[in-house]
Amino acid sequence: MIYSSVIQSKNGDAIPLFANGKPMHSKYNPSAERLPVDAAVQEGFFLIGGIGGGYHIANLVRQLKNFCIIAFEADRESLDFCMALKSVRELSRNPSIVFCQADDVQGLLGQKYIASLYGDFTCLFQRAWQQENEKLCRTVEEGLQETLKAVSADFSVQSHFGKIWMHNILLNLRDLAPAREPLLNPGELAKCAAIIAAGPTLDDSARVLRERQEDFFIIATDTTCGPLYRRGIVPDAIVCVDAQQVSSEHFFPLPAAREGSRTPLVFLDLCSSPSCARLLRQRGIQPVFFHSGHPLSQRAAEACGLMQVETGSGTVTIAAADIARQLGFTRLRFFGADFSYSAGKPYVKGSYLDARFYSWSCALQTAEQQFAGLMYRTPLRHVRNGVYTSEVLEGYRKSLEAWQAKYGYEEKQDELSCKLSRKNAEKRRGNVNLPFNFKAFMEKSVRDIGQIADSSALYNAKAFYALLPYTAYLRKHADLLGNVNAKDSLELLRAACGYLHRFAD
């Protein structure tokens, strides 16, 4: 507890006193107290150390239109002390303000801070409070780094892929056809699901697949299609989450579907390139679409019942494993899931990059240089002789371990085993991708956005959340917006709505 009591200022406002008897606010006019924020700022996410009587927070709120504030106290007792003050209780009624103790800051920050909604993040400390809690302030600032790093990485991905994701989702939804999710027979489910990733070790482990194909239900990630077919291994299912058009090249080795022939199931994320779906349909293969949590895909899934698939930190290997789980496989075995570079290679031999890099190879830019440029684009960490990893690859590995722990898969020799997977499949049995009225969906989306009158309504507007990744893209590419203010979330929403109109008409 950092406070001792409350006194009144000259104008009658309540002022908390610290344990040493010093007042937190001015004894004359605390209601005029302000934080060092430029008067022109109208939106943002603010972390404020020191609640006290809340006068500095109230003045900040008056100048903002679109915002979220997390204000914290040193401990629970100090927080309860402040919450007993009338001025703080009035502020607590505002849904855009969260009061907490210091121990809860990191968790709330990860939940609440949406960069594409609120824009810039600012950490501020009330001056007198900071002087009394200097050590705590330093601890909080140090703890912010990892949380903000994760938020920044997420925003960076959204701002890079936001437009292509939205474009792909809308085109895939426009051509979406009703499809029953595949149900496998007991004989297939009794097999071990082989999850095939494109790491360099697949060069050696593919021999096991080739010799024992009948022992496995082979679920290939898209990048491994070429390497598998070239080795005479025919996958039972293929999974793709890649939004880029180049991903359609992974499906070039697939033969056209013929009566009596073995045709793999192909699972596509709604965010994946529409060129993949077009190529598959030309070959007589109807893809099964799923969604992996993109808010626009999620909104559409409510209307057509698409399966939701986990991808961890965005890797197709986890997506393939999660599809195996939902299909009902109790045993999984991973091939090529290296999450590292080995023998000087980023991928298995025969991937689409081999064809690309070797076809462009010349004396001034050899294929080896191109592969090295791919591997060394970020700093590498030495694992063991000839094996290196990176921060991104380590993130994928940790995501897979987290997925494994979440669903109770235990390691048994070279497999993962989970008794619950069959029950998961039974729950999904009979689910159907329902007919989808694309025009009605688009009209409702545009109508819902039109009903958002001001920035204060954004936080609770589902229509806005559906477009968040695209608004992140618009924030980053402000030069494309013309007269639109890239720091005004409501204006960005309306700009995004203009893009929707292109598909709604």
N, C-alpha and C positions, 0 to 999 in steps of 0.2 A: 504494500500500500504506500503510494508516494504522496498522498494528500493527508492533511490533518483536519481541516475544517473549511467553512465558507464564510466570507465576509461580503458586505455590500459595497458597491462602488458609489461614487458621488451621485450618479444618476439612477441608482437603485438596482443595478444588475448584480447578480450573484457571481462572486469571484472565488474560485478554489484556491486554498493556500497549500503550498507544499509542506512536507513534514518539517522543513527548517524554518517555516513561517513566512517564506517569500510568496508573493502573489503570482499567479500565472498570467493574469491579464492586468491591463491598466486600471488603477484605482479610480480613474476619472470617467473614462468613456470606453469601456471594453467593447461595446457593440460596434465601434468604428474600426476595430482591429482587422487587418487584412494580411493575407499571405502574399509572398512575392511572386505574383502571377500577373503577366501583362494584361492590361484591361481589354485588349482586343481579342483575347482568347475566349472562344465560346464553346469549345468541346474538348474532351480529353478524359483520361483515366488518371485519378489522383490517389496516391497513398500518402496519408497525413499522419504524422506522429504527434500525439498530444490532442486529446479531445477537450479536456477542461470544461469551460462553459459553452464551447462550440461557436463562439461569436465569429472567429476567423473562418470557420467552415461555412456558416450561414452567409457571410459576405461573398465567399467564392461561389456558392450556389446561385446567388442572385445574378451573376454575370454569365452563367453557363446555360446553354440550351441542350446539348447532348453530352452526357457525362456519367461517370460512375466514380464514387468516392469510397475508399476504405479508410476509415480513421481508427486508430488503435491506441490503446492504453498499455501501460507497463505490465499490468497483471489483472486478474479477475476482480479483486477488491477495488482497485482504482477505477476499473470500468464501471462497476456497479455504483460507485460513488458519483461518477459523472452522470450516469443514466438517471440518477435521482433528481437532477437539476431540470427545471421546467424547460429551459432553453434547449437542452440536449434532447429531451423527450419529444419536443416539437420537430426537431430535425430527424429523429428516428422514424417518423411517419413517412418520410420521403423514400420510396422504393429504390432510388438511385444511390442511397447512402447506406453503408454498412459499418456498424461499430463492432469492434472486436478487441481482444487482448493480443499482445505481441506474438504469443505462441501460435496464433491462428492465421497470421498474415500470409505465410507462404501458400497454405492450402487455399485460402480464399482468393488470393491473387491468381493462382492457376485456374480456378473456376470462373472468375469474373472478368478477367482482362481479355477482351476480344479486340485485337488491334484494328481489324477492319471495321469495327463498329465505333470504337471510341477514339481511334487515332493515337496520338502520342501519350506516352506514360510519363508521369512526373511524380517524384518523391519529395515531399516537403515535411519539415518539422517546425512546429510552433517554437519560436525562438527561446522563450523562457523554459519551456518543457525540455528542449534539447539540452540546455545548459545543465539541467538537473539530471538528465538521463543520457549522458554522452556515450557511455559504454554500450547501452542498449541500442542507441542509434547506429553505432558502428556495426553491431551484430546484425541488425536488420538490413543495413545496406549491403553487407557481405553476403547475406543469405539471398538477397534479391537476384544475384548474378545468374545462378543456375535456372531459376524460374523464368526470368526474362529471356534467357538464352533459348529456352524451350519455346516460349511464346514467339520470339523473334524467328526461330527456325520454321515454326508453323505458318507464320504470316508470310515468310519468304516463299515457301512452297505455294501458298494460296495466291500470292501476287504474281507468281511466275505462271502457274497453271490455271488460274481462275477463269480466264476467257475460254481456253480450249476445253476445260471440263464442262463449262456451261454449254458451249456449242455442241460437244459430243453428246451430252445428256439429252438435249432437246432433239437432235437428229435421231438418236436411238429410240427415244420415246415416240417420235412421230411414226416410226416404222415398226413399233413394238407389236408383236403378234402373240395371241394367247398361247400358252404352252404349259403342259403339265410338268411339274418337276420330276425328274427321273427317280423311279423306285427300283432298287436293285434286288435281285433275288437272293435268298439265303446263301446259296453257293458262292456268289460273288462277295457277299459281305463277310463270309468266313475267311476270305483271303486277307493277306496283309496289304494295306494301301501303300504303294511305293510313291513317295513324293519326290519328284525329280526336279532339282534345281540345276542351274547352269555353271556351277563351280568347276574349276579345273580337275578336281579328283574324279569327276564323272568319266573322264577318259579311261580310267582303270576300272571303276565300279560298274560301268555299263555292261561289262562282261557277265556279271551276275544276273542282270536283267535279261540279257540275251539268252542265257542258258536256262533261266528259270522263269520265263515269261508267264507260264500258266500258274505259278505260285503267287503272283502279284496282281492286284488291280492297279494299273499304272496311271497315276495322275501327273501329267507333265506340265510344268510352267511353259509359257509360250516360247521362250528363248530356246528351249531344249527340243522343240519339234524337229528341226533340221538334223541336229546331231543324233536323235533317236532313230528317225526314219532311215538315215544313211547307214545306221548300224543294224538295220533289220528289226528294230524294236517298234511295235505299233502300240501307242498309248491307248488306254481305255477312256481317258478324259484329258482335256487340255484347259488350262485356266489363263486368262489374260486380264490384267488391270491397267495396262499402259495406255495413256491418252494420246500418244504420238502416232502419227500416220505410219511411221516406219514399222510399227508393230505388226502391220498386216503382212510384212515379209516373212514373219515367223510361220505363217500358215501356207506359204507357197508349196511346201512338200506334201501337203495333205491331198490324197487322191479324191476324185469326185465320188460321191456316194453312189453305190450300185446295189441292186437287189441281191441279197445274200452275202454282201461284203461286210467286213468289219469296219464300222464308222465310229470314231470316237465322239463322246459327248464333249461339247465345247461350252465352257462357262465364260461369259463376258461381263465385266463390270459395266454398268451404264455409262461410266466415264470413259470407257475405252473408245478407240477410234472407230467411227462408223464404217471405215474402209474394211475393217476386220469382218463385221457382220455382212457387208455386201459380198466380200469374197467367199465367205462360207455359204451364203445362200446360193451363189452362182454354182457352187459345187454340191448343192443339194443337202447341205447341213444347216439345220435350224438351230441357232445358238440359244442357250439358256442364259437369260440375263439375271444379274443379281445387283445389289447395291452395297457399297462398303462404307456408308455413313455420310457421304456428301449431302448437305441439307436439302438440296433440290431433288436429288435422287430419293432421299428419305420421304420427302413430301409426296412424290409420285408413287412410291411404294405403298403408301397408305391406301391408294386408289386401286392398285393392281396386284398387291400381294407378293411383291418380289422378295426373295430370300435375302436376308442381310448377312454379309460375310465379313469376318474380321480380317484385317490386313496388317495389324500391329502398327509399325511405323511406316507402313506403305509398301510392304514387300509382297510380291506375288507368291513366294514360298509359303508364307503364313496363310494367304488366301487359299492356296491349294490344300493345306493341312486342315483348315477350318471347313472347307467343303467336304473333305473326307469325313470329318467329325459329324457333320450334319447329315451326310448320306448314311451314317451308321457304322462306320468302320471302327472296330475296337483296337486294331493294331496298325501302327504306322511305322514306316521305315524311310529315312531320308537318304537320298543319293545326291551328291554334288552340292549339298547345303554347306559350303565351306565358310562363307562369310570372311573370305580372305583371298589373297592372290598367292599362287604357288607356282613354282617352276617358271617364273617370269610371265605368267599368263593370267588374264582376268577372267576368262571364260573357258568352257570346254571347247575342244577342237570341233570345228564344223558349224559354229554359230554363225548368225548372219553377219557378224563383224568380220569374220574371216573373208567372206566374199567381198565386202565393202573395202576393207583396208588393203587387201592384196590387189584388188582391181585398180585402186588409186596409187599403188606403190610405184615409186620412181627413185632415181638416184638421189634426189634432193629431199625426198620424204618417203622413207621406207615404211613398210608395214610395221616393222619393229618399233620405229619411232612413234607411229600412231598408237600402237598398243601401250607403249611407255607413257605417252601423253595422257591416255585414259587412266592408267593406274596411278600416275604421280600428280594428278590434278589437285589432290589434297594430301597433306602430310601422312606418311605411312609409319606404322609401328612394327618393329621386328618381333615376330612370334617365336619362330624357330628357324632352323636352317632352310633357307629358300622360301619361307612363308611370311607374308606381311599382311597387315590389316590396317584399316583406317577407322576414323571416328564414326563414319556413316555405316560401315560394315559391322562394327561393334554394336551400334544401335540396333541393327537388324537382328543380330544374334541375341541380344538381351530381350528384344521384343518376342522372339520365338520362345525363349525360356519362360517369359512371363505368360505367354499363351498356353504353354505346356502346363505350367503350375495352375493356371486359372481353371483348366478343364480336367485336371487330375490325371494327366498322362504320366505314367511312371516308366523309367528306363528299365528294360529287361533285355540284357545282352545288347544286340544291335537294333532293337525295336523299342517303340513307345507303346504302352498298353493302357487302355482305359475301359472299364466295364460300363460306363455311363453312355457311351456313344450310341449303342443300339437303342437305348431309350430315347435319345435325342431324335433319332430318325423316326421312331414310332410316333412321336409328337407331331412331326411334320407330314406324316403319311396322308396322302390325299390332297395336299395343298396344291392350288392351281394358280398360275399367273392369269388373272382375270382379264377380260376384254378391257382395253384402255381407251377412253375417249380423250384423245389428245387435244382437240379443239376446246372441249369443255374445261379441261385442266388449265390450258393457257388463258382462257377467258377469265376463269376464277382467279388465277394468279395476278393478272393485270388489274382486275377489279379490287382485290384485297390490297394491293399496293396503293391504288388510288384512294383508298379510305384512310391511309395514314396521313393525318393532318399536320403533325409537327414532330420534331425530333424526340420529344419526350415519350412518344408512343412507339418508338423503334424497338425498345428492349423487349416488349411483349408482343411484337408483330412476327408471326411465323413466316409471313411472306418475305420479310426483310432477311431473316436468318437463311432462307432458302437461297438468297442471292449474295450472301456474305463473301464467299470466295471470289466472286466476280467483282464485287466492290473493292476487295483488296487489290485486285488487278488494276482497277481504275485509279485507286490511290497512287499506285506506283507509276502509272503511265498518265500522269496529270496532263502531259503535253497533248494528249489525244482528246481532252475534254472540252476544248474551246472555252466557253464562258462559264463552265461548271466549276464551282469551288471544290477542289479535291479534299478540303478539310471539313466539308459539310456533309455528314452522312446521309441526310435527307436528300440533298441534291445528287449524291452518288446513287442513291436508291432509284431516283427518278431517271437517271441516265441509264441504269441497268434495266429499268422497265422499258425504256425505249428499245433496247436490244431484244427484249421479249416480244415486243410488238412485231418484229420481223418474222417471228415464227407463229404468232397468234392469228395473223391475217390469212 
